[in-house]
Every structure is written in structure tokens, then in C-alpha cells.
Amino acid sequence: MRDTDRLLIDIENRFDEGNSIEEVLRYLRSNGFSVLDSIKVTMRLTGVSLAEAKQVVHTSEAWSDRRAMHDAFHRGLIGETESLRGDEALRGRMATKRGGGAL
């Protein structure tokens, strides 16, 4: 059995014994697990959706020092997506004015 598998079994046992999800997230982080790993484990232990698990991890004390960085990343991603959407709309309008199809 891999060390990761043993650790996951330990985490499940801790949760079953009454440890809070916050305690589990702190344990995960202290053992080198990532935010993504924490989200997956949260979903596995609690049965919540991906969106709910992301929210739990994002607002946890265990990952609070990364919150500002993650928020900035998401704002940038949304801004870029909106920019690309605007570029697509502009290309469509230009093609229509020229009487052609999309670029």
C-alpha cells in the first residue's frame, strides 16, 4: 500500500471519529497535499458537489493564507475570458460588415 493510500485511510478514520473538515484540511496541508487534493478529499468525505467543496476549502482556515492569491487568479481568469468573448464578438461584427463569414 502506498503512503498516500495509508494517509487517505487515516484521514477517513479521523473524519469518522469526529474530526471536523477544518481539522482534516489542516492535516492534509501539513502532509503536503494541495488545494486540489483537499477539494477531492472534501468531496469524498462529505459527499458535497465540486462547487461546494471548492467553497469549503477556499474559505477554510487551513488555506486562508492562499485565499488572496486564489481570488486574484480567478479575477484574472474571468477578465481574460470576458476579453476573449469581446474579441470574438468584434470579429463577428467585422466579418458581417465585410459580408464574409467569421475570421
N, C-alpha and C positions, 0 to 999 in steps of 0.2 A: 504494500500500500504506500502511495506517495505521501510525502509530508503534507502537501496541500489537502489531500483527501482526509488525513488524520485531523488536520486543523478544522476542516469543514464539519467533521463529525463532532469535534469538541465544541464548535460554535453552536451547532444544533442542540447539543446536550445542554449547554449553558442557557440557551433561549428556553428550552423545555423546562428547565429548572427555575425559571422565573427572572432571568436577567432581562433587562429592558433592551429594546432595539438600540438605544443610545450606547449602552454598555457593550453590546455586540459590535457596533460600529467602531467604538474606541479600540476594542480588541482586534478587529480586522486591521485597522490602520496601524496599530502598534506592531503588527506582524507582517507589515509590508504590502498589504492588499491595497488596490487602487480604488478610486471613486467608482469606476465601472464594476469592479468586483463587489464593492459594498452595495451597489444598486441590485446586482444579481442576487446576492445573499438576502437582501431585504425582501425581494420578491419571493424567493424560495421559502423563507421563514414565515412570512406574514400572509402570503397569497394576494398581495395588492398588485395593482397594474404597474406597468413600467412608469407611467407618468407619476403615480402616487409614490413609488419607490424613489424616483429621482427627487421628488419634493422632500421626502423624509431625509434622504442623505444630504441634500443641498442645505437644508435648514438645521442639520444636526450640529451639536457642539463639536463632535469629533472632526468634522470637516470645515468648521467655521472659519479657519484661517485661509481657506481657499475660496470662500464664497465670493469675495470681490473680484478675484481673477476669473472665476467661472461666469459671473454676471457680465463682466466686460467682454469675455469671449462670445457669449450668447448675443449681446447687443451688437457686436461687430458682425456676427454671422447673419443676424436679421437685417442689418444695414446693407450688407453685401447682397443678400437675396433680393431685397427691395430694389437695389440699384440694378441688378441683372434684369429684374422684371421690367423696370423702366426702360432699359436698353432694348429689350425685346419689343416693347410697345412702340418705341421710337422707330425701330427698324420696320415694323409692320406699317406704321403711318407713312414712312418714306417710300416703301415699296408700293403702297396704294396710290400715292401721289404720282409716281412714275408709271403706274399702270401695270406694274410687274408683280411677281409673286414675292414671297418672303426672301430675304437675303440669304 
